[in-house]
């Protein structure tokens, strides 16, 4: 059912929905309850509930007020890279509409907002040029207006985008020089915003970025090698390891600076955000059980072990050998315990099959197939969402992504136990729908979004009751936006954004989140003012 954008149509459709929703629970595969009820009161006092965005995905204004071209500006101009020629040139035009977007957050009742800083906007040439006052002013305005609405800023310093000049000069994250660039960027942020920002994430998902940019070649700078892809340059077996290595050291250097010069006075926390999928063994066979454990080591602990323990997981050293970069004794001391919290971006769970003891093959019909399952860089793993012709959970609109609520509890439990109850924030969690570019949104898809968030929040609440120190949950995303290699074909937002006018309209999921945050029942909608 396609829904228009007027408030009356939302209200009417919501009432119709209430009349047709039955009390019957829908049980997903694996015992995941897709309509489990959850209340805000199940979470601790002071818990942060918010929404997430990132600079390139929503801001637009790509050449306004002194901003330089970023890696994504250049990449999106390569013919065929992004569906329908999409880019972040205009995106959601948040640069000009941030005040109304902050008003929307306030109307939802969130107490936190996670956003990122455009490197190209505040340091257009990095260390090679001056700070851009217009960029500083823009983020100061966001922070000030968030605080006026009682919304806590949760700032990601680097979320995938950086000045293209870094790529042209020295290959960006493949070079140790990028470490010093990042420290300069972070210091500029601490000096400019740190008196009001109490939560800093240095980087967003270096582990996923490395996979997409340097293994598969579907993010800039589009490096890869066979069998993972046919890029003009790159080495998929080595470059992802090098990019993450430089990211870890850059993070640790920025944390050291923050702790020495800013933290005591500013009173904030600083950490890292990891992409954190969950993995289940394909069979009960011991080899597959070990493979699932190895998948977590190669994808999650790869990034987080060094930040807590000062080195990579032993499994990675065993299988990568000399290809895995080494930390010096001084670097180990630097990176160990270099995070105050762990941010988890969790969306889905996959099956894992062992490829150490048997040769694995997959077909292009499985979107998760890389053809590199029998290589060390992939952990000698076959990752899939399919088993015996059935999916691990209900498929979402993004290829290869499934609804598996239990995975939230399991990944939080894994991180909690492995990292000694380090504080955790779920910095992204969201439902992907695949919709056309029309003037409304798909109600059926949005109902699935509501079920998704309810079920994943219920799973998160269980992990907290089991002892995990989880302190926040951020929905991805506040509004539909530029979803990287998928352009505007995939939607995660609580708000629909009209592709022509860029007007925002609340989806039913926005009303659900508002009601959840105010401990209201869906049946109370007639007593509530519209968003």
C-alpha positions in Angstrom: 0.0 0.0 0.0 1.5 3.4 -1.0 0.8 6.2 1.4 0.6 9.9 0.6 2.3 12.5 2.6 -0.6 14.5 4.2 -1.2 14.3 7.9 -4.8 13.2 7.4 -3.8 10.3 5.3 -1.3 9.1 7.9 -4.0 9.4 10.6 -6.7 7.5 8.6 -4.3 4.8 7.6 -3.1 4.4 11.1 -6.7 3.9 12.4 -7.3 1.4 9.6 -4.2 -0.4 10.6 -5.3 -0.6 14.3 -8.6 -2.2 13.2 -6.8 -4.8 11.2 -3.8 -5.7 13.4 -4.6 -8.9 15.3 -3.2 -10.1 18.6 -1.5 -13.1 17.0 2.3 -13.1 17.3 4.3 -13.7 14.2 7.2 -16.1 15.0 10.2 -15.9 12.7 12.6 -18.6 11.9 14.9 -19.6 14.7 12.3 -18.6 17.4 12.6 -14.9 16.8 9.4 -13.1 18.0 8.7 -10.4 15.4 6.0 -8.8 17.4 7.4 -8.9 20.9 6.3 -5.9 23.0 8.9 -3.7 24.6 8.7 -0.6 26.8 11.1 2.2 27.4 10.8 1.5 31.1 12.8 -1.8 30.5 15.9 0.3 29.9 18.1 2.0 32.6 17.6 5.6 33.7 19.8 7.9 31.7 19.7 5.5 28.7 20.2 7.4 25.4 17.6 6.9 22.7 18.2 8.6 19.5 18.6 8.5 15.7 21.7 8.4 13.6 22.8 10.1 10.4 26.1 10.9 8.7 27.4 14.1 7.0 27.7 12.9 3.4 24.4 11.1 3.4 22.2 14.0 4.4 23.9 17.4 4.2 24.3 18.2 0.5 25.8 21.6 -0.2 28.8 19.8 -1.6 30.6 22.9 -2.9 29.1 25.6 -0.6 30.9 27.8 1.9 34.4 26.5 1.3 33.8 22.8 1.4 36.3 20.8 -0.7 35.5 17.7 -2.8 35.5 14.5 -0.8 36.3 11.0 -1.9 32.6 10.3 -2.3 32.0 13.4 -4.4 34.6 12.1 -6.9 33.5 8.5 -6.7 29.8 9.2 -7.4 30.8 11.0 -10.6 32.1 7.8 -12.1 29.5 6.5 -14.5 27.7 3.4 -13.3 28.9 3.5 -9.7 25.7 4.6 -8.0 22.1 3.6 -9.1 20.4 6.3 -11.2 23.5 8.5 -11.0 22.8 9.3 -7.4 25.2 11.4 -5.2 25.3 13.4 -2.0 25.5 16.7 -3.9 22.1 17.7 -2.5 21.1 14.6 -0.4 18.5 15.7 2.1 19.7 19.3 2.1 20.3 19.1 5.8 22.8 21.9 5.5 20.0 24.3 4.9 17.2 22.5 6.8 19.0 21.4 10.0 16.8 23.5 12.2 13.6 21.9 11.0 15.3 18.4 11.3 16.2 19.2 14.9 12.6 20.2 15.6 11.5 16.8 14.2 13.9 15.0 16.6 12.5 17.0 19.5 9.0 16.1 18.5 9.9 12.4 18.5 11.1 12.7 22.1 14.7 11.5 21.5 17.3 12.5 24.0 20.3 12.0 21.8 21.4 12.5 18.1 24.3 10.8 16.5 25.8 12.7 13.5 29.2 13.0 11.9 31.5 15.9 10.9 32.4 16.4 7.2 36.1 16.4 7.1 36.0 18.4 3.8 33.8 21.0 5.4 35.9 22.0 8.3 39.4 21.1 7.0 39.0 21.3 3.2 42.7 20.6 2.7 43.5 18.9 6.0 47.0 19.8 7.3 47.7 21.5 4.0 45.3 24.3 4.6 43.4 26.3 7.2 40.3 25.6 9.2 37.1 26.6 7.4 35.1 29.0 9.7 31.9 28.3 7.8 32.2 24.6 8.6 32.8 25.2 12.2 29.9 27.6 12.4 27.5 25.0 10.8 28.3 22.3 13.4 28.3 24.8 16.2 24.8 25.8 15.2 23.7 22.1 15.2 25.2 21.5 18.6 23.7 24.6 20.1 20.2 23.9 18.8 20.3 20.3 19.9 21.2 21.3 23.4 18.4 23.9 23.4 16.0 21.1 22.7 17.4 18.9 25.4 19.1 16.5 22.9 22.6 15.2 23.6 25.0 15.4 20.7 26.8 12.1 20.0 29.5 13.0 17.4 31.3 10.7 15.0 34.4 12.5 13.8 35.0 10.4 10.6 32.2 8.5 8.8 33.6 7.3 5.5 34.2 10.7 3.8 37.5 12.7 3.6 39.0 15.2 1.3 39.9 13.7 -2.1 43.2 15.4 -1.8 44.4 12.8 0.7 43.7 10.1 -1.9 45.5 11.9 -4.6 48.5 12.8 -2.5 49.3 9.5 -0.7 46.5 7.0 -1.0 44.6 8.0 2.1 44.1 5.0 4.6 46.8 3.0 2.9 49.4 5.5 4.1 50.6 6.1 7.7 50.4 9.8 6.8 46.6 9.5 7.2 47.1 8.9 10.9 48.5 12.4 11.4 45.8 13.9 9.2 43.2 12.3 11.4 44.8 13.5 14.7 44.8 17.0 13.3 41.1 16.6 12.3 40.1 15.2 15.7 42.0 18.0 17.6 40.2 20.6 15.6 36.9 19.0 16.6 37.9 18.7 20.3 38.9 22.4 20.3 35.9 23.6 18.4 33.1 21.5 19.9 34.4 19.6 22.9 33.1 22.0 25.6 29.6 20.8 24.6 30.1 17.3 23.2 30.3 14.5 25.8 30.3 11.6 23.4 32.9 11.2 20.7 33.3 8.3 18.3 36.6 8.6 16.4 35.5 6.6 13.4 32.6 4.7 12.0 33.2 1.1 11.0 36.8 1.0 9.7 36.3 -2.8 9.4 33.3 -2.5 7.1 34.9 0.4 5.1 38.0 -1.6 4.5 36.0 -4.5 3.2 33.9 -2.3 0.9 36.7 0.0 -0.3 39.7 -2.3 -0.5 38.4 -5.9 -0.7 35.3 -5.6 -2.8 36.0 -2.3 -4.4 32.4 -0.9 -4.1 33.4 2.1 -2.0 36.0 4.7 -3.0 38.8 4.4 -3.8 37.5 1.2 -5.4 40.5 -1.1 -4.9 40.2 -4.8 -5.3 41.7 -7.9 -7.0 40.4 -11.2 -8.3 38.5 -13.2 -7.3 36.8 -10.4 -5.3 36.4 -8.1 -8.2 38.0 -6.5 -11.3 39.3 -3.2 -10.2 41.9 -1.1 -12.0 44.2 -1.4 -8.9 44.3 -2.9 -5.5 45.2 -6.1 -3.6 42.2 -7.6 -1.8 44.4 -9.9 0.3 46.5 -7.1 1.8 45.0 -3.6 1.5 42.0 -4.1 3.9 44.5 -5.2 6.6 46.6 -2.1 6.0 43.7 0.3 6.0 42.3 -1.0 9.3 45.9 -1.0 10.8 46.3 2.7 10.0 42.7 3.4 11.3 43.5 1.7 14.7 46.7 3.7 15.1 45.0 7.0 14.1 42.2 6.3 16.6 44.6 5.6 19.4 46.6 8.7 18.7 43.5 10.8 18.8 42.4 9.2 22.0 45.7 9.8 23.6 45.5 13.5 22.6 41.9 13.8 24.0 42.8 12.1 27.3 45.9 14.3 27.8 44.6 17.7 26.7 40.8 17.7 26.8 39.0 14.9 28.7 39.5 16.1 32.2 38.3 19.6 31.4 35.5 18.7 29.0 34.3 15.6 30.8 33.5 13.4 27.7 33.8 9.8 26.6 35.6 8.7 23.5 35.4 5.4 21.6 35.1 3.6 18.3 32.2 2.2 16.3 32.4 -1.2 14.8 30.3 -3.0 12.2 29.1 -6.0 14.2 27.1 -8.7 12.4 26.3 -11.9 14.3 27.2 -15.4 12.9 25.6 -18.8 13.4 27.1 -22.1 12.4 25.6 -23.6 9.2 25.4 -27.0 10.9 26.1 -28.6 14.3 29.4 -29.8 13.0 32.4 -28.8 15.1 34.1 -27.2 12.1 31.1 -24.9 11.4 30.9 -24.0 15.1 34.5 -23.0 15.1 33.9 -21.2 11.8 31.2 -19.0 13.5 33.7 -18.1 16.3 36.3 -17.4 13.7 33.9 -15.1 11.7 33.5 -13.0 14.8 37.3 -12.8 15.3 37.9 -11.8 11.7 35.1 -9.3 11.4 34.5 -7.8 14.9 37.5 -8.6 17.1 39.8 -7.6 14.2 38.9 -4.0 15.1 38.1 -4.2 18.8 40.8 -6.6 20.2 43.6 -4.1 19.5 41.6 -1.3 21.2 41.2 -3.4 24.4 44.1 -5.8 24.5 46.7 -4.2 22.3 46.9 -6.7 19.4 44.9 -8.6 16.8 43.1 -11.8 17.6 45.4 -14.8 17.6 43.2 -16.5 14.9 44.1 -13.7 12.5 47.8 -13.9 13.2 47.6 -17.7 12.7 45.9 -17.6 9.2 47.2 -14.3 7.8 50.9 -14.8 8.9 53.2 -12.0 7.6 50.4 -10.3 5.6 48.9 -9.0 8.9 50.7 -5.8 9.9 52.4 -5.9 13.3 52.2 -3.4 16.1 55.5 -2.4 17.7 55.8 -2.6 21.5 55.3 1.2 21.7 52.2 0.9 19.4 50.7 -1.9 21.5 51.0 0.3 24.6 49.4 3.1 22.7 46.4 1.2 21.4 45.7 -1.0 24.5 42.7 0.3 26.5 42.2 3.1 23.9 38.4 3.2 24.1 36.0 4.3 26.8 33.1 2.6 25.1 32.3 0.3 22.2 29.8 1.4 19.5 28.1 -1.4 17.7 26.3 -1.0 14.3 24.2 -4.1 14.2 21.6 -5.0 11.5 21.6 -8.7 10.8 22.8 -12.3 11.4 24.3 -14.8 8.9 25.0 -18.5 8.6 28.7 -19.5 8.4 30.2 -22.6 6.8 33.8 -23.7 7.4 36.1 -23.6 4.4 39.3 -24.7 6.1 38.5 -28.4 6.0 36.5 -28.4 2.8 36.6 -26.4 -0.4 33.7 -23.9 -0.5 31.9 -22.8 -3.6 29.1 -20.3 -3.9 27.1 -18.8 -6.8 26.4 -15.3 -7.9 22.7 -15.9 -7.0 23.8 -15.5 -3.4 24.5 -11.8 -3.0 26.9 -12.5 -0.1 29.1 -14.7 -2.3 32.6 -13.1 -2.8 34.3 -16.1 -4.5 37.1 -15.6 -1.9 35.7 -18.0 0.6 38.8 -20.1 0.5 41.2 -17.3 1.2 42.7 -16.0 4.5 41.4 -12.5 4.1 37.9 -13.9 4.4 38.8 -16.2 7.3 38.2 -19.3 5.2 34.5 -18.8 5.6 31.4 -19.0 3.5 28.9 -16.5 4.8 25.3 -16.8 3.6 21.7 -16.0 4.6 20.4 -19.3 3.1 20.2 -22.8 4.4 18.4 -25.7 2.7 16.5 -23.3 0.5 15.2 -21.1 3.4 16.4 -17.8 4.8 17.8 -17.2 8.2 15.1 -14.6 8.7 12.7 -12.4 6.8 14.6 -10.7 4.0 14.8 -6.9 4.1 14.9 -4.6 1.1 18.7 -4.5 1.1 20.2 -7.6 -0.6 21.6 -10.2 1.8 20.2 -8.6 5.0 17.6 -10.4 7.2 15.5 -9.9 10.3 17.0 -12.0 13.1 16.3 -10.2 16.4 18.1 -12.8 18.6 21.3 -11.7 16.9 21.2 -8.4 18.8 21.3 -10.1 22.2 23.9 -12.5 21.0 26.3 -9.9 19.6 26.0 -7.7 22.7 26.6 -10.8 24.9 29.7 -11.6 22.8 31.1 -8.1 23.0 30.2 -7.8 26.7 32.0 -11.0 27.6 35.0 -10.6 25.4 35.7 -7.0 26.4 35.1 -7.2 30.2 31.8 -5.3 30.3 33.1 -2.3 28.5 30.2 0.2 28.1 28.3 -0.4 24.8 26.2 1.9 22.7 24.2 0.5 19.8 25.0 3.3 17.4 23.1 2.0 14.4 20.2 -0.4 14.0 17.6 -0.2 11.2 15.3 -1.8 8.7 16.1 -1.5 5.0 13.2 -1.2 2.6 13.5 -1.2 -1.2 11.0 1.4 -2.5 10.5 3.4 -5.6 11.1 7.1 -5.8 7.5 8.2 -5.6 5.9 10.8 -3.4 4.8 8.5 -0.6 6.1 5.5 1.2 5.2 1.8 1.5 3.0 1.2 4.6 3.6 -2.6 4.5 7.3 -2.1 4.5 7.1 0.5 7.3 5.0 -1.9 9.4 7.9 -4.4 9.0 10.2 -1.6 10.2 8.2 -1.2 13.4 8.2 -4.9 14.0 12.0 -5.0 13.4 12.7 -2.2 16.0 10.4 -3.6 18.6 11.9 -7.1 18.3 15.5 -5.8 18.3 14.9 -3.5 21.2 13.3 -6.4 23.1 16.4 -8.5 22.4 18.6 -5.6 23.5 16.6 -5.3 26.8 17.3 -9.0 27.5 21.0 -8.5 27.1 20.9 -5.6 29.6 19.0 -7.8 32.1 21.7 -10.4 31.6 24.3 -7.9 32.7 25.6 -6.0 29.7 26.4 -2.4 30.3 24.5 -1.0 27.3 23.9 2.8 27.5 22.2 3.8 24.3 20.4 2.9 21.1 20.2 4.9 17.9 17.9 4.1 15.0 19.3 4.3 11.6 18.1 6.6 10.3 16.2 9.8 11.1 15.2 10.1 7.5 15.7 8.4 4.1 19.1 9.4 2.7 21.9 8.6 0.3 22.7 5.0 1.2 26.2 4.8 -0.3 26.5 2.3 -3.1 22.7 1.8 -3.2 22.1 5.5 -3.7 18.5 6.4 -3.0 17.0 3.0 -3.8 17.2 1.8 -0.2 15.3 3.4 2.7 15.9 3.3 6.4 14.3 6.5 7.6 11.6 7.2 10.1 10.8 10.1 7.8 10.1 9.9 4.1 12.0 12.6 2.0 10.3 13.6 -1.2 12.8 13.3 -4.0 11.6 16.5 -5.7 10.7 18.9 -2.9 12.9 17.3 -0.2 10.0 17.8 2.2 10.0 15.4 5.1 7.0 13.4 6.1 6.7 11.1 9.2 6.2 7.5 8.5 4.1 5.3 10.8 7.4 4.2 12.4 8.1 7.7 13.5 4.8 7.7 15.4 5.7 4.3 16.9 9.1 5.6 18.1 7.5 8.7 19.6 4.9 6.5 21.4 7.6 4.1 22.6 9.7 7.0 23.9 6.7 8.4 25.8 5.6 5.0 27.1 2.4 5.4 25.1 0.3 2.7 23.5 -0.4 2.7 19.8 -4.0 2.9 20.7 -3.4 6.3 22.3 -2.9 7.9 18.9 -6.1 9.9 19.0 -5.1 11.5 22.2 -1.7 12.5 20.8 -0.9 15.5 18.8 0.5 14.8 15.4 4.3 14.9 14.9 
